[in-house]
Amino acid sequence: MTAAGDLRAAERQRFAEEAGFGGALVALPSDASPRRYFRLPGALLMDAGAGAADFPPFLAIAAHLKRLGLSAPAILAADAARGLAVIEDFGADTFTRLLAAGRAEAPLYELAVDALAALHTAPQATGIAVPAYDLGPLREELEMFTGWFVPAVAPGLDAGAFADRFLGLWQQKLAGVATVREALVLRDYHVDNLMVVAGRSGVAACGLLDFQDALLGSAAYDLVSLTQDARRDLTPGLEPALVSRYLAARPDLDPAAFTAGYWLLAAHRHTKIAGNFERLSKRDGKHGYLVHIPRVLRLLDRALGEAGLTDIRALMDAHLPGWRRHAPAAPAA
């Protein structure tokens, strides 16, 4: 560990003790986020980094979700300046871990859909000061594709010229959904970030994690995150059943309009993720995400068709030959 790392470790320990949680900190596995988590006796310590911009939103959104009757971790102690918090420990039962251990798939996903519908129908759910999911963040996410995926697939391409055309087409397609403010969009609503919380029933049994980047936007986005998971294949037939379950809980929605938004945002999300997984490998050395890119591209190809984005797909076919077959391997150590 570096000297800076030693100092940060000491700061974490001191903060935990000041909050009344002594004992050794046991590091938990990290993910795509720069945040780190440590298990304490009876709680977790979250290290977001000093001055982390997403730390105050995490605290505010966690409290908001709890007020809505959903299970976000309770904040037991926090220091925004230091980027440290002691939070409720939901245990180890992430949906991902439960599925790997053989837990039935459909009931877990149904619980997640029910929790999402409860969030979207809760009074005052959008009554929180978070940014809008407008063309700004929508375009920034697509720039991960043009900035990282495109050079990996077509290194000789004039990436700037391609990006201008590609982003211009997307801006036209997203103009409508960019104005929607109907839901608090958690943005990474998938099995890695969902937990079964022991001792709770109904939608409160679904523990919510990783929501600090939430925005106000379309209700379809988080459903896509869940049902078209970049990291795992769902059993055939489960996705349409889950979409039907969500729509049954939302009789206020126009099913045709919702479905159109669902497929548009599916195509957008898979485009973003293809670029992000390349970025995580090349920039951050997190090569484990590369194995998921073939799945993401299959999902993207399907979503482009379902959303009727034929001009975007034609541009990709013309300038990114073989993009569907892109299957990068992790670099040798």
Secondary structure per residue as TSV (DSSP state, phi and psi in degrees):
chain	resnum	aa	ss	phi	psi
A	1	M	-	360.0	140.6
A	2	T	-	-73.6	168.5
A	3	A	H	-60.2	-41.4
A	4	A	H	-63.2	-39.0
A	5	G	H	-64.4	-39.0
A	6	D	H	-62.4	-42.3
A	7	L	H	-64.6	-41.8
A	8	R	H	-66.9	-39.3
A	9	A	H	-61.4	-41.9
A	10	A	H	-65.5	-37.4
A	11	E	H	-66.1	-41.2
A	12	R	H	-60.4	-46.2
A	13	Q	H	-62.4	-41.9
A	14	R	H	-65.0	-42.5
A	15	F	H	-62.8	-44.0
A	16	A	H	-60.6	-42.7
A	17	E	H	-67.9	-39.1
A	18	E	H	-61.2	-32.8
A	19	A	T	-82.3	-2.0
A	20	G	T	91.0	18.0
A	21	F	-	-121.4	84.9
A	22	G	-	-80.9	179.2
A	23	G	S	104.2	169.3
A	24	A	-	-71.8	144.2
A	25	L	-	-93.2	125.8
A	26	V	E	-107.1	115.4
A	27	A	E	-66.0	138.0
A	28	L	-	-99.5	156.9
A	29	P	-	-57.8	142.8
A	30	S	-	-91.4	166.1
A	31	D	-	-129.2	-149.5
A	32	A	S	-71.5	-14.1
A	33	S	S	-84.3	152.3
A	34	P	S	-76.1	-10.9
A	35	R	-	-67.7	151.4
A	36	R	E	-126.5	148.8
A	37	Y	E	-126.4	145.0
A	38	F	E	-135.7	134.9
A	39	R	E	-85.8	132.7
A	40	L	E	-114.2	164.7
A	41	P	T	-60.6	108.0
A	42	G	T	85.7	6.7
A	43	A	E	-165.8	176.6
A	44	L	E	-119.5	146.3
A	45	L	E	-104.7	127.7
A	46	M	E	-106.5	127.6
A	47	D	E	-112.5	102.4
A	48	A	-	-88.9	-11.1
A	49	G	-	97.4	139.4
A	50	A	T	-59.8	128.6
A	51	G	T	74.4	13.7
A	52	A	-	-60.2	128.9
A	53	A	T	-66.4	-28.3
A	54	D	T	-89.4	2.5
A	55	F	H	-74.2	-50.7
A	56	P	H	-58.1	-41.4
A	57	P	H	-59.9	-37.9
A	58	F	H	-58.0	-47.0
A	59	L	H	-62.4	-44.5
A	60	A	H	-68.7	-42.3
A	61	I	H	-71.7	-36.9
A	62	A	H	-58.1	-46.5
A	63	A	H	-64.0	-39.1
A	64	H	H	-64.2	-45.4
A	65	L	H	-62.4	-39.5
A	66	K	H	-64.8	-38.2
A	67	R	H	-63.3	-28.4
A	68	L	T	-81.9	-0.6
A	69	G	T	89.9	11.8
A	70	L	-	-101.7	165.7
A	71	S	B	-100.5	86.8
A	72	A	-	-99.5	153.9
A	73	P	-	-61.8	135.2
A	74	A	-	-68.2	141.1
A	75	I	E	-91.3	113.1
A	76	L	E	-90.9	-27.8
A	77	A	E	-164.7	147.9
A	78	A	E	-154.6	146.9
A	79	D	E	-134.5	100.1
A	80	A	T	-62.8	-36.7
A	81	A	T	-64.6	-39.9
A	82	R	T	-87.0	-10.5
A	83	G	T	68.1	36.0
A	84	L	E	-125.6	143.7
A	85	A	E	-149.3	147.6
A	86	V	E	-103.1	124.7
A	87	I	E	-127.4	163.4
A	88	E	-	-59.5	139.9
A	89	D	-	-98.9	113.5
A	90	F	-	-82.0	-1.8
A	91	G	-	97.9	-149.6
A	92	A	S	-121.1	4.0
A	93	D	-	-87.3	65.7
A	94	T	B	-67.6	154.4
A	95	F	H	-57.3	-38.9
A	96	T	H	-59.9	-46.2
A	97	R	H	-67.0	-40.4
A	98	L	H	-64.8	-41.6
A	99	L	H	-63.1	-41.6
A	100	A	H	-63.7	-28.9
A	101	A	T	-86.1	0.7
A	102	G	T	102.0	6.9
A	103	R	-	-62.5	141.7
A	104	A	-	-56.8	134.2
A	105	E	H	-72.8	-49.6
A	106	A	H	-58.9	-46.0
A	107	P	H	-62.2	-34.3
A	108	L	H	-66.1	-46.5
A	109	Y	H	-66.0	-36.6
A	110	E	H	-64.2	-39.7
A	111	L	H	-60.3	-42.9
A	112	A	H	-64.5	-40.0
A	113	V	H	-64.6	-42.1
A	114	D	H	-64.5	-40.0
A	115	A	H	-64.8	-38.8
A	116	L	H	-66.5	-43.4
A	117	A	H	-62.9	-37.9
A	118	A	H	-64.1	-40.0
A	119	L	H	-62.6	-42.7
A	120	H	H	-75.4	-18.2
A	121	T	H	-107.8	-1.5
A	122	A	S	-70.1	134.0
A	123	P	T	-58.2	138.2
A	124	Q	T	68.4	16.2
A	125	A	T	-60.6	-35.3
A	126	T	T	-93.1	8.3
A	127	G	-	-86.0	60.1
A	128	I	S	-144.7	143.9
A	129	A	-	-82.9	84.3
A	130	V	-	-125.4	158.5
A	131	P	-	-65.4	164.8
A	132	A	B	-85.9	147.3
A	133	Y	-	-85.6	67.8
A	134	D	S	-97.6	-164.7
A	135	L	H	-64.8	-21.8
A	136	G	H	-60.6	-65.2
A	137	P	H	-65.7	-32.8
A	138	L	H	-60.8	-41.1
A	139	R	H	-72.4	-41.3
A	140	E	H	-57.6	-39.1
A	141	E	H	-67.1	-39.6
A	142	L	H	-66.1	-28.3
A	143	E	H	-67.3	-18.1
A	144	M	H	-65.3	-35.7
A	145	F	I	-68.8	-49.4
A	146	T	I	-70.3	-27.9
A	147	G	I	-86.5	-27.0
A	148	W	I	-123.3	-42.5
A	149	F	I	-74.5	-45.7
A	150	V	H	-58.3	-48.2
A	151	P	H	-62.9	-28.9
A	152	A	H	-71.7	-33.2
A	153	V	H	-90.4	-36.9
A	154	A	-	-135.1	75.2
A	155	P	T	-62.7	-22.9
A	156	G	T	-89.7	-1.7
A	157	L	S	-74.3	147.0
A	158	D	-	-72.2	90.6
A	159	A	H	-63.4	-33.7
A	160	G	H	-65.5	-44.9
A	161	A	H	-65.6	-40.8
A	162	F	H	-62.3	-44.1
A	163	A	H	-61.1	-39.7
A	164	D	H	-59.4	-46.6
A	165	R	H	-70.1	-45.0
A	166	F	H	-63.0	-49.0
A	167	L	H	-69.8	-31.3
A	168	G	H	-64.1	-43.3
A	169	L	H	-63.4	-43.7
A	170	W	H	-64.1	-38.4
A	171	Q	H	-60.2	-38.7
A	172	Q	H	-62.7	-43.8
A	173	K	H	-69.5	-32.5
A	174	L	H	-91.8	-0.6
A	175	A	T	-56.4	-39.7
A	176	G	T	-72.3	-51.8
A	177	V	G	-66.2	-24.1
A	178	A	G	-67.5	-13.4
A	179	T	G	-98.5	-3.6
A	180	V	-	-80.5	135.6
A	181	R	-	-134.2	41.8
A	182	E	-	-89.0	-12.5
A	183	A	E	-147.4	154.0
A	184	L	E	-82.1	110.5
A	185	V	E	-93.8	114.8
A	186	L	-	-77.3	-24.7
A	187	R	S	83.4	-25.2
A	188	D	-	-132.0	58.4
A	189	Y	-	-92.0	86.9
A	190	H	S	-147.4	177.4
A	191	V	G	-64.2	-24.0
A	192	D	G	-67.4	-25.7
A	193	N	G	-110.6	17.0
A	194	L	E	-123.4	144.2
A	195	M	E	-135.3	154.0
A	196	V	E	-92.8	120.3
A	197	V	-	-96.5	116.4
A	198	A	T	-61.7	140.9
A	199	G	T	84.2	1.3
A	200	R	-	-115.9	151.4
A	201	S	-	-122.4	168.0
A	202	G	G	60.8	-150.3
A	203	V	G	-68.1	-19.1
A	204	A	G	-67.3	-15.9
A	205	A	G	-73.4	-10.8
A	206	C	E	-96.9	105.8
A	207	G	E	-80.6	134.9
A	208	L	E	-107.2	132.8
A	209	L	-	-129.2	162.7
A	210	D	-	58.4	61.3
A	211	F	-	-122.7	10.5
A	212	Q	T	-68.1	-16.9
A	213	D	T	-97.3	18.6
A	214	A	-	-59.1	147.1
A	215	L	E	-135.8	167.9
A	216	L	E	-95.7	121.6
A	217	G	E	-164.5	-142.3
A	218	S	-	-83.0	139.0
A	219	A	T	-65.8	-20.7
A	220	A	H	-72.0	-23.7
A	221	Y	H	-61.9	-50.7
A	222	D	H	-69.0	-29.7
A	223	L	H	-64.4	-41.4
A	224	V	H	-60.6	-43.7
A	225	S	H	-55.7	-38.1
A	226	L	H	-77.3	-47.9
A	227	T	H	-88.4	-16.3
A	228	Q	S	-123.3	68.1
A	229	D	-	-74.1	129.7
A	230	A	S	-67.7	-19.2
A	231	R	S	-104.8	-12.6
A	232	R	-	-154.3	151.3
A	233	D	-	-88.6	134.1
A	234	L	-	-84.2	153.8
A	235	T	-	-57.0	134.8
A	236	P	T	-53.3	134.8
A	237	G	T	93.3	-16.7
A	238	L	H	-72.4	-39.9
A	239	E	H	-57.5	-54.1
A	240	P	H	-62.3	-31.1
A	241	A	H	-66.7	-38.0
A	242	L	H	-70.0	-40.0
A	243	V	H	-62.4	-41.9
A	244	S	H	-63.8	-38.4
A	245	R	H	-63.4	-42.6
A	246	Y	H	-62.9	-47.0
A	247	L	H	-64.6	-33.9
A	248	A	H	-64.5	-31.1
A	249	A	H	-81.3	-8.9
A	250	R	-	-126.7	66.4
A	251	P	T	-64.0	-10.6
A	252	D	T	-75.6	-13.8
A	253	L	S	-89.3	151.6
A	254	D	-	-85.8	109.8
A	255	P	H	-56.8	-38.3
A	256	A	H	-67.4	-43.9
A	257	A	H	-66.3	-40.1
A	258	F	H	-62.9	-43.7
A	259	T	H	-64.0	-38.2
A	260	A	H	-62.5	-43.9
A	261	G	H	-66.1	-36.2
A	262	Y	H	-58.7	-48.0
A	263	W	H	-74.5	-34.7
A	264	L	H	-61.8	-46.8
A	265	L	H	-72.7	-27.7
A	266	A	H	-61.5	-47.3
A	267	A	H	-62.9	-41.4
A	268	H	H	-63.4	-46.1
A	269	R	H	-64.1	-43.3
A	270	H	H	-67.6	-33.3
A	271	T	H	-61.9	-48.2
A	272	K	H	-58.5	-47.6
A	273	I	H	-66.8	-37.2
A	274	A	H	-57.4	-42.3
A	275	G	H	-71.1	-39.3
A	276	N	H	-66.5	-39.7
A	277	F	H	-65.9	-35.5
A	278	E	H	-66.0	-41.0
A	279	R	H	-64.8	-43.3
A	280	L	H	-59.8	-35.8
A	281	S	H	-72.7	-54.3
A	282	K	H	-73.7	-39.3
A	283	R	H	-88.2	-39.8
A	284	D	H	-108.3	-4.8
A	285	G	-	70.8	18.5
A	286	K	-	-96.5	81.3
A	287	H	G	-79.2	-12.7
A	288	G	G	-62.3	-20.5
A	289	Y	G	-76.3	-18.0
A	290	L	G	-62.1	-31.4
A	291	V	G	-62.7	-21.8
A	292	H	G	-88.4	-10.5
A	293	I	H	-60.5	-42.7
A	294	P	H	-56.6	-39.5
A	295	R	H	-63.9	-45.3
A	296	V	H	-59.0	-39.9
A	297	L	H	-71.4	-33.6
A	298	R	H	-63.6	-44.1
A	299	L	H	-63.6	-39.9
A	300	L	H	-63.9	-46.0
A	301	D	H	-60.3	-43.0
A	302	R	H	-64.3	-44.7
A	303	A	H	-67.2	-37.8
A	304	L	H	-57.7	-40.7
A	305	G	H	-68.2	-47.7
A	306	E	H	-63.3	-33.6
A	307	A	T	-84.4	-5.1
A	308	G	T	70.9	27.9
A	309	L	-	-89.1	57.8
A	310	T	H	-68.1	-32.6
A	311	D	H	-70.9	-37.4
A	312	I	H	-67.5	-42.7
A	313	R	H	-66.0	-38.1
A	314	A	H	-64.1	-39.4
A	315	L	H	-63.5	-42.8
A	316	M	H	-63.9	-43.4
A	317	D	H	-62.5	-37.0
A	318	A	H	-74.1	-35.1
A	319	H	H	-112.7	-13.0
A	320	L	S	-124.1	62.6
A	321	P	T	-57.8	134.3
A	322	G	T	81.7	11.5
A	323	W	G	-60.8	-33.1
A	324	R	G	-65.7	-26.8
A	325	R	G	-96.8	4.6
A	326	H	-	-62.6	119.4
A	327	A	-	-139.4	75.2
A	328	P	-	-67.2	144.1
A	329	A	-	-101.8	150.7
A	330	A	-	-63.6	138.7
A	331	P	-	-63.9	151.7
A	332	A	-	-64.7	146.8
A	333	A	-	-64.5	360.0
